[in-house]
Each structure stands twice: as C-alpha cells, then as structure tokens.
Amino acid sequence: MTIAPLLRIRHILVVGILASLTTTALSQVDTGKSFETRVNEASALYKAGNMAESITAFEKLRKENARSTDVQAWLGFLYLRTNRNAEAVPLLESAALSRKYDLEVQNNLGNAYLATGQDTKALAIYDQIRRQDPKMFEPLYNSGVILIRQKNYRLAADRLNAAVTLKPDDPFVRNNLGIAYENLNELPRASTSFATASDLRPTNEVFARNAGMMFSRIRRTDETITYLTRAVKLSPRAADLRISLAEALSQKGDTLTAIDNLEIAVQIEPKSQVAWFNLGVLKEQRGDDKGAEIAYQKGLEANPTDLDTLNNYGLMQMRREEWNSAYTTFSKLAGLNPSSLDTQQNLGVCAARTGDYKTAVEAWKKVVRVDGSRTAVRLDLANALWLTNDYEGAFYHFKQVVAKNPKSAEAYNGIGLYWMQKEQLAQAEAAFRSAIESKRTFVPGHNNLALVLERMGQRQKAIKVLEDGLKAVPDDPTLRQSLTRMRNAE
C-alpha cells in the first residue's frame, strides 16, 4: 500500500516590503532609530539565522504598531516557521487584506490555513494565486495535496502535473502525483510517477516503497524487485517490505533470496502469519518438508484460523500420508469454511483413509450436491456407500458417474458389482465388459467378468478373459491367481 501524500509547505520569505512602508514616522524609540530601521534590523536577525531573536524583535515592534503590515507579514511568516500556526493566521489575514496583490503574503496565508486544517480556505487562496501567477510552484503543489485529501483526484492530478512542468526534478510532487493516479486507478501512470520520485531521491524510503508496491500491483516483477530492494536497504527492519520483496523474488524463481528475506521478516515480526505462510510455501517447494511444517505451525500460532495455512498444512500431511493429522486439520478447516467444496473433498479423503466412512460420505455428498460435475468425488462417494452396505445409494451414484463419463471403468465395475450382488448375472456381465472396453488395463473388470462367467457355467470363457487380462497387464498377481484356480478346477 502506498504512503499518503507528503505535505511539503514552503513558507516564502517576505522580501521587498520596506518600499511600501507607510508608518515610519509614527514611532520612534529612545535610541532614536526609526521604526523602519528597526524592522530592517529585525529582518536581518532572521537572515543571519537568529530566528528567536528576530521573533522577539518583531513582537516588540508589533506592540508599538499593531497595524503595521510589514510587521504582520514578517511575524506571521516567522510564526509559520516555528509551528505557531494558529498565531500566524490572524497576522497574515490582516497583512493579506492590505496587500491583495502580494503573492508571497497570500501564499503564506494559504500555508497558515493549510497548517491549521482549514483546507477550503487554503485552496481558495492557492487558486487565487494561480490565477494571478500560473507559474508559481508552491500553490500548485499544496492545492494538489488538499485536493487529494478531498478525494478530488482528477483535479489534484491536473494541479500536480502543472507543478511537475514547473519543477520536473522535484520528487515530492512526483510522489503525490502518483497518489492521485493510484486513486484514479491509472496504475501504470502511478508506477511511473512513484519510480521517478524514487530515482530523483533514492535515499527516500517512502518513494522507493511506493514505487515497488505499485509495480507489484501491475505485475511488473523486475521493477518491483528493483524498488523494493532499494526500500529494504533503506529500512532493513520493515518486515512488510521484505514480505513483498520475497513474493516478487519467488515469481522470478529466486526462492533462496526470497526465503532469506522471509526468515528475516519473521525474526522482526514473529507473529506475522503472512510471512510464516509464504515461508512455508517456499520451503515446501524446495522439498524442505520439515522447514515447511515448522513455518505452517508458526503461522497457525499467529492466526489459528487462517484458511490458507490450514489448507496447505493439511495438503502436506495428506501428501505424507499422515491421515490422522490431516483428518484433524481438514475437520477444523471445514468448520471454519463449510462452503469450500475442496475442503469437503479433502476431508472425505482423510476420513475414508482413517476408516470413518460416515464422515467421508457426508462430506462427499455436500460436494456433489453443489457441483455434480465432480465425477471423481462422486465415484469415491459411491465406493464409500458400497463399503457401508448402502448398495442402492452406491448404484445410484455409479450410474450418475457413467452418465457424465461414459468411459469410467471404475463406475461400470461398481454397477457390475451391484448386479452381481443381486444375482442379475447377465447385467453384471454387460457392465464388466463395458469396464474392460473403457480401460483395457483395468484389472478388477477382467477379474470380476471372469467370476460372473464362472457363475454362469462358462469357465472356458472366464479363463479366456483372464488370459486376455494378463496380456494387457502381464503377471498381475490377482489375475494370475484367479487363472490358476480356474484351470485347476477343470
């Protein structure tokens, strides 16, 4: 996420005001110096770097002549420089009334309004200056910032583009222009503006961060790496920068450097679930299952309900055939995200592998009710129903699979078993033959067809089926054992 617009108010030194002095003869002090001379001396103190003494001198002059426009303008300017903004406002308002065409005084008044949260008044002042002098940079820049805060991004971009024309090498205006473009969803322009700001001021972490994050959003990986690497060097303990940089590095295939950044990130922020999750993903990709497991566990300590971490951890447990652990993980995930069909599917697999067919059937039924196209899940459901003696339910789902996938040898085999169990041997034979036609190497189809033919008193045909099966799957022990038994039975 990019950083908010940067206010960079430049208060303009009031110069040339003594030529319009009209109060010189009104006040003389014991030293015999004129009011005009002491105004010059007070301003000279500021120019010599003696800010506090200059303020003291002008405050004394104000006590002598509170209506002096010169004193009001100077003292208002000095108060702005020392963050006494509320005190600056009335002084500059009075000076601006007397000098309506003095753009420096008007600009300082605008800055005073801006510094005290009076954005509407400040914007009006800046617009007035812009009409009188369209080439004055500060009012364009500051009005752009105000317009961003007011969410008037198009007009903000117009003002800031005008400011860029006047000062193309100013990084602050480039950065804020990027903010305006970002909010207009003109992301390529935003990335260019942020990048220019960072190149103009490569030691500024905010500019580098904004550029890197924006390039990441538009998937320009090389530029993302360039600017986020710069930002990380400037803020090495910014965990979020390292996380984003690691993502870009992994997209380029540099997983080792990505892992290095993530390991630093989790040291900086040990409870960063995102960093732990990404670290787990990369370690798993590199075959470091132990490291991935530790990362996923740490991520779940940071956020026990994170769906992505639970899912990846569960899948890793399934891959390692840790079925009881995977069952626990997917049970929790299913409780947190019951609408996820993938989670229900995986829960069913884990439940079946641990012998909990009831849970497996419930999970898989949820899947096929919502998405009937998942024939693999429906086939698993049918097999689980068969194992729990729900033959009618199994038969229904086997037929549903065949309807969607007429080449499913497994489904034809299930249908054949159903008819075989019903002693409908001719129908069983037809189903088993369909299984073999669908998949020549499907061993259960050959074996079950041979058994049906044997029951029908056609042992020679059964032997021929087994011999054909062994041609398709040479030396299969199941087929070899059935063939030997039938030959010996003759």
N, C-alpha and C positions, 0 to 999 in steps of 0.2 A: 504494500500500500504506500502510495506516495505521501510525502510530508506536506502539511498545509502551507499556503502561500507565505512567503517571507516578507514582512514589513521592513522596508529599508528607507525610513524617512530621513531625508537630508534637509536639515534646517538651514536656510540660506542666510548668510551673514548680511546684515543690513549695511549697505555702503552708500556713500554719496548723499546722506540725509542732511548734512550740515548746510548744504547750499540752500535749503528751503527753510532754515531756521528763522522763526519769527518772534521768539521770546527772549532774545539775548538781552535786551535792555530791561527786562522785567526783574531780574535777580542778580544781585552782586553779593558776594560774601566778604567776610572781614579781610581775607587775603587780597582782595582787590581784583581777583580773577573773575572774568566774565563767565556767565552760565555756559556760553558756547565753548569757552576754553576748557571748562571742567567736563563737559560732555566729551570733548576730544580726548582728554586725559583718561576718562573712564573707559572709553572705547579702546584706547591704546593699551590699557591694562589687559583687556581681553586678548588683543592681538599679540601681546607679549606672553600669553599663556597663564596669566594670573586671573583665572575665572572668578574665584571667590572675591577677590579684591574689586574686580570690575563690578560684580553684582552689588557689593556694599556701596560702591561709589554711586551707582545709578539709583539705588534705593534712597540714598541721601538726596540726590537731585530730584527724585520724584516727590519727596516731602516738601521741597521748595516750590516745585511747579508740577503738580499732578497732571496738568493738561498738556504738558509738552509732548508732542507727537514723537519727537526724537527719543525721548526717554522711554515712552511707552513701547515704541518699536524695539529699542535695544533691550530693555528689561524683559519684554515678552520673549524675545529671541533667547536671552540668557536663561530664563526660566525653563524654556523648552530643552535647552542643552543640559540642564541639571535635573530633568524629570519633575520639575514643579509645574506640571502641565495645567492643572486647574487654575493656578495663579496666572499662567500665561494668557489664558483665554480672554479675560476682560481687557487686559492691556492691549492685546493685538486687535481685538474688536474695535476698540477706540481708535487705535492707530490706523486701522484699515478704513474707517469712516473718513478720516482726514486725507488718506492717500488711496483713493479708489483705484488709481491707475499705477500704483507702485506694486508691481507683481511680486517682488520679494516679500513685502509685508503681507500681501494677500496669501502667498504660498505658506508663510509661517502661520498665519491664522488657520488655514486649511489643515496644516500639520497639528496645530493645537486641538482643533476639533477631532481630528483622527485619533490623537493620543488620549482624548477623554471619552472616546466611544461615541462621538456624535458624527456618525458616518454620513448621514444625509446632508448635514451642513457642510462637512468637509468636501463631499462630492460636488455640491453646488459651487463651492469656491474654486475647486480644481477645474470644473467645466467653464467657469467664467474666465479663468486664466488661459485655458486652452483656446477660447475664442479670441482672446487678445493676442496670444503668442503661441501658435500651434507647435512651435519648435522648442518649447520649454519642457525638459525631460521629467522633472520630479512630479508635476501634477499628473502627467500621463501615467507614470508608474504607480503612484499612490491611488489614483482613481481606479486603475486596473485591479489593485488589491481589494479595494472596497467593493467593486462590482463582483469579484469572486465571492466575497463574504455574503453578498446579497443574492448569490446564485444567478446573477445575470451574466452567464459565461460568454455568450456571444459578444456582448458589448465589451466585456473585460478583455477578450481576445483582440478586439479592434483597438482598444486603448494601448494594450501591451505591444501589439505589432507596431503601432506608431512609435512607441518608446524604443523598440528594437531598431527602427530606422534611424533614430537619433543616436543611440548608443548600442551598436551591434555587438560590442565586446563586453557588455555588462551581463554577468552570469545570473544575477538576481532576476532581472526582467525575463531572461530566457527560461529560468526555472518556473516563474509564475505563469508565463505563457503556456508552459507545459501543463500546469494545473488546470488552466482554462480549457485547453484542448482535451485533456483527460475527461473532464466533466461534460464536454460536448460529444464524448465518445469518438473523437477523432484521434485514435490511439497512435497511428504512425506519426502524425504531426507532434503529438505529445512526446513520444520517444525521442524524436529528433531534437526537440527543444530541451528536454532534460539532458540529452547527451551533449549538446552544445554547451549548456551551463556547466556540466562537469568537466568538459575539455578546457573551458575557459578558466575554471577554478578547480583543478584536480585535487586540491587539498581539502575540499569541502565534502564531508561525508554525506550530507543530505542530498546534494546534487548527484553524487555517484549512486546512492541508494535509489533515488527516484528514477534515474535512467535504467539501472539494472532491473528494477521491478517492472517498469513499463515494457522493456524489451521482452521480459519473461511473459507478460500478458499477451504479446503479439507473436510469441513463439519464435523469436529470433535469438537462437541459443548462443551463437558466438558472441553477439553484443551483450547478451545477458551476463555471460561469464566475464567479459572484459570489465564491465562497470561494477558488478558485484564483487569481483576480485579487488578492484580499487577500493570499494567501500569497506570490505573486510580488513584491508590493510590499514585503513584509517580508524576503524572501530573493531579491533580484533575480538572484543568480548560481546559483540552484538550477535546473539545466538540466532535471531531470526534471519540475519543476513547469511550466516553460514548454512542454514537450512535451505534457503532459496538457492544459494550458490551450489550446494550439493545436488539439488534437483537438476539444475542445468548441466552440471558435470556428468551426472549419470545419463542424461539424454545424449551426451556426446560419447558415452562409453567409457569415460574416465571414472570408473567406480572406486578405484583406490583413493583418489584425491577426494572424491565425494564422501567416502567413509571417514577419511581423516577429518574433514570439516564437521561431519555429524558427531564424531566422537568428542571433538572439542565443544560442540554445541551442547551435548548432554552433560559435559562437565560444568559448563557455565549455568545451564538450566536443567538440573537433574529431573525436574518434573515436567519437562517438555514432552508430552505424549507424541506430538508430530515428529520430533527428532528421533525418538526411540523407534517409532513405527517405520520411518524411512530407513533408519539404520538396519532394522530387521529385514526389510525388503532387500536391501543391497547385500547384506551378509548371506541371505538365503540364495540370492542369485549367484554368489561366488561359491556356493556349496558349503558355507560355514554354518551348518545347522545349529551347532551349539551356540555360536555367537548370535544367530538369529533368534533362537529361543530365549536367550537372556534379554535381548532387546525387546522382544514382544512382551515378555513378563514385566520388564521395567515400564513399558508403555502402559500396560494394564494396571500397574501400581499407581501410575499417574492418573489414569482415567479407566476405571474398571468396566465402563460401559461403552467404550469406543468400539463401534461396529466393525470397522476395517481391521483393527488389530485382532479382535476376536476371530474374525473370519480367516485372516492369514495364518494365525496361530493354529486354528482348527485344521486348516488345509495341510499345514506342515505336519501335524500329528497324524492325519489320515495317510499322508504320503509315507510316513514312517511306520504305518500300521499300528499306531498306538491307539487302538479303537476305544478303549475305555476313557482315556483322556480326551480324545476327540469328541466322544459322545457327550461328556460333561461340558466341553467348550461350546458345541453347537446347541445343546439344550439351553444354555444361558443366552446364546445369541438369538435363538428362536423366541425366547421370552421377551427380549428387548426389541426384536424386529420381526414380529409374527407374519408380516405381509411378504417377506422375502421368500420367493419360491426357491432360490438357490440354497438358502439356509435350510428350508424344509427338506429339500432333496438330500443335502449332505447329512442332516440329522437322521433321515431314514436309512442311509447307508451305514452310518455308525451304529444305529440301533440294531439293524439287522446283523451286523458283524458281531455284536455282543449278545445276540440271541433274543433281543427284545423286539419281537416281530409285531407286537401290538402297537408300540410307538412308531415303528417303521411304517406300518400300514396307515396309521393316522396321518403321519407326515406326508407320505406319498399321495394319499387321497386329496389332501389340500392342494398339492401341486397340480394334479391332473384335472381337478375341478376348475381351476383358474386357467390353466394352459394345457388343453388337450393335445397339443402338438408334440408334447414331450413324450414320445413313444418309449424312450429308454426307461424313463421313470415309470411309465405305465407297465412296462414289462417287468420291472423289479417289483412293482405292486402286485402284479398277477402272481409272480413266483412266491411272494411272501404270503399271499392269501392261500395259495396251494399248500404251503408248509403249515399253515394254521388250520387246515382242513376246510377252508371255505372254498369248495370246488366250484360252486356256481359263480361266486364272485370272481374267482380266478379265470374261469371260462369266459365271462363277460369281457374282462379286460384283455385277454388274449385275442379275442375277436376284434376288439377295438384297435389293437396294435396292427393286426393284419389289414384292417380297413384302411389304415393310414400308410402302412408299409407292407405291401404285398410280397416283399422279398425277405420278411423276417423269419428266418429258420427257427429261432427260439420260440416265437409265438405259435407257429404251426406245430412245433413239438408239444407246447403246452396244450393246444387243442387236441392233439392226438392222445395225450395222457388222459385228458378228460373223457374222451370217448372210450378209451381203453378201460378206464376205471368203471365206465357204465356198461362194459361188455358189448359196446357197439363197434365191433372189430373192423367192419368194412369202412366205417367213417374214420376210425383211428388210422387204418392203413392209408387212406387218402391223405390225411393230414400229415403223416410221417413222410409220405412220398413228396408232398409239397415242401416239407422242410429240407429234404435232400436236394430237390431241384433248386431250391433257393440258395443252398450252400453245400457244395459237394464235400467239403471237409468237415461238415457238422456231424461229429461222432454220435451224439445222442439220437439223432434222426436215424442213422443206419442201424444202431443197436436196437432202438425201440421198434422200428419197422420189422426187423428180424424176429423180435419177440412176438409181435402180433401175428406175423405169418406162421410162426411155430404154433401159436394157439389155434390158428385156423387149420392146422394139419398140413401146412405147406413148408415142411422143413427144408427141402431142397431149394426152394425159392429163398428161404431165410438164409441158408448158407451162401447162396449167390449174392445176396445183399451184403452180407458181412465180408465176403471176398472183394466185392466192389468197393466197400468202405475202406478196406486195407490198402487197396490200390490208391485211393485218394489220400489216406493217412497211414502210410506204411508203419507196421509194428506198433500200432496203438494198442496198449495193454487191454483195454476194455473190449475192443472188437476181437482181439486175438483170443481172449479168454472165452467169449461167447461162441466164437467159431469152433474152438477146441471142444467145448461142451457139446455143441450140436452134432459135430462129426462123431464124437464118441457115443452119442445117444442112438445112432443109426443101427 
